[in-house]
Structures are given as C-alpha cells and as structure tokens.
Amino acid sequence: MNKKATGRSQRKGRKGANPFKTIKRIVILLLLVVAAAVFYELFSDRPGEEKLPPAVSRPVPGKHAPMKQEGSGKAPPVVQEPREKGTPAPSPEPEKRKPASQERLSGLQVAILIDDIGFDLSSVKNLLKIEAPISFAVLPHRPHSVAAAEMIHKAGRDILLHLPMEPHAYPKEKPGPGALFTAMNHDELKKVLTRNLDSVPHISGVNNHMGSLFTEDEEKMVVVMKELKGRGLFFIDSRTTAESKAAPASREVGVPFAARQIFIDNGQDYRATRRILLDVLSSSKGSHRGLVLIGHPYAGTIAALEKVVPEWKSRGVLIVPVSHMVQ
C-alpha cells in the first residue's frame, strides 16, 4: 500500500515540473537562434555591400575661427565643410579667390582727418577712444581750441590748424574768427595768419576751413605757403573747390602737400556715413599712396568710425596719421 502511494506521489511531482522544463528549453533555443543570427551578420560578406573605411576626424564647424586674409595674395587651402546659411558655394577652381574688394583693400593706406575741433572736448575724448591714429584739425580762437590741442597732443596724434578762409558764399557763409580774405594785402594776411598759427599749440600742419574763394587765388595762397614753410608745416587741401590753387602754390614754395579725396559726412546721419566709409574703399584701386578722408566730430560720424575701423583693419587697411600722406 505504501509503495503504490509513493509511486503516485512521484509521478504527480514529475507532471508538475514538466511546464517549467519546457519553458527553459524554449528560452535556450531562442538564445541559440539569436546568437546564430548575430554571428551571421558580423562575419558574413553579403553581396552588394562593401566594408566602410574608418571614420576620419574632421574639425567641428563653429569651433575654430576662420583664417584672416592679410594681403599676402595667397588664398588659404580649400576646406570642404558644411556651409552656413547665406554663404556662397565653394568655387570649383582648385584655389579659392579672395573677393575683389579685399584684393583692392590689401595694403591700402587711409588717413582720417576730423575738422572743426574747438567747440567742445567730449567729441575729442570719444574720437581718441577709437583705436586708430585719427588726425585733428583745430579751429583758432574757439572756446576749447587750446584744451583740445593739449589733449590731442598728449595722445600722440597729429594736430593741424584748421585755417578759416573766405568762401564764395561770404557773407552768407561766415568762416569765423581768424579768417583770411582775398581783399587783404600781404601784410594783413601775414598778421592774421601768424596770430592763428600761434593760437593752437603743437600743430604740424594746416588745412583750410571753407576757403572756396580764397584757395582759387594762387597769389594769396603763395603768401600763405611761404609762412608755413618758415615754420616747417605741411598743407592739406580740403578741396572745397575744384579750382583750388593750393597744389601749384605749395609746389612753387616747396611746402609738403596732400589733398582730401573724400568727405565722409556731408550730413550727420550715422547710416549714410557708415555707407560712405565702406563704399569709398572700393574706389581705392589705382590709388598709389592711399586716401585722405575728412570728417567732422558729429555723433553719427564717431559711431560710424567705431563700427567701420575694426572692419577696415581686418581687411588689411592701414590707418595712418595724415602727416604720412604729404609729399
């Protein structure tokens, strides 16, 4: 009786264990199938596919600064990288060419002369903060003429006497204190000119304030040039008239000379001045010694120079004192 009971109990135990053994076998079988598939995928050479070469490490766009063009005339090596929006497609030529504007600007010399200094000091302080050797033309007999000249001299910049001269529109347009007039005789011209030259310290040259009528009179300009030569000063012609005789007068006497090419601020609008500062550089092709630019201490002009000067430098423009332009 006991043997039969024990046999039934063992058979019942084996029947209860069978489902777990079946599941175990299924799991093992599935693992074998998966392993076989992975082995086949890794080591089989399927037709129509090639093994890829190892990835080549490339610079990540945006993580490095582009090489600056420094006017050497050599283009940097072409590097094919993802382009930012708005960037032109790379040239199919084997060597990338620089834009024409950069080719023209390379090595260009520009002198910036700011007229009408003497009415205040704040504009002078702001102009001196610009990292460029800007030159200054100081009017005689103005409230801050001497203080401005001392400040500019301390900063090591060129100082010119901004010499008032008679315009065609006189008396509607008044050149101000210390003006030279065509009606003056030689002695009167020398007397007024001497007083003006003595009134502004540290000057190395002179340029005309107004003077569209006076500079057309070569005889009177020779008188002026002789006084400048005696003091070792140069002359910058502001070119307020196309008929100026300043150049022949300076040659006759032997005074170092240069002429203004462009007025940068016929108005006080920041955007217009900035546009002129950028556009005038494209006209520099064929300019042998560079450009003499004349502006005024307007807030818009100062802001435009603050914006454009760093761009000029990055494009190879050399900003020099106006004294470097005379010959």
Buried (B, 14 or more C-beta within 10 A) or exposed (E): EEEEEEEEEEEEEEEEEEEEEEEEEEEEEEEEEEEEEEEEEEEEEEEEEEEEEEEEEEEEEEEEEEEEBEBEEEBEEEEEEEEEEEEEEEEEEEEEEBEEBBBBBBBBBBBBBBBBBBBBBEBBEBBBEBEBBBBBBBBBBBEBBBBBBEBBBEBEBBBBBBBBBBBBEBEEEEBBBBBBBBEBEEEEBBEBBEEBBEBBEBBBBBBBBBBBBBBBBBEBBBBBBBBBBEEEBBBBBBBBBEEBBBBBBBEBBEBBBBBBBBBBBEEEBBEBBBBBBBEBBEEBEEBEBBBBBBBBBBEBBBBBBBBBBEBBBEBBBBBBBBBBBBE
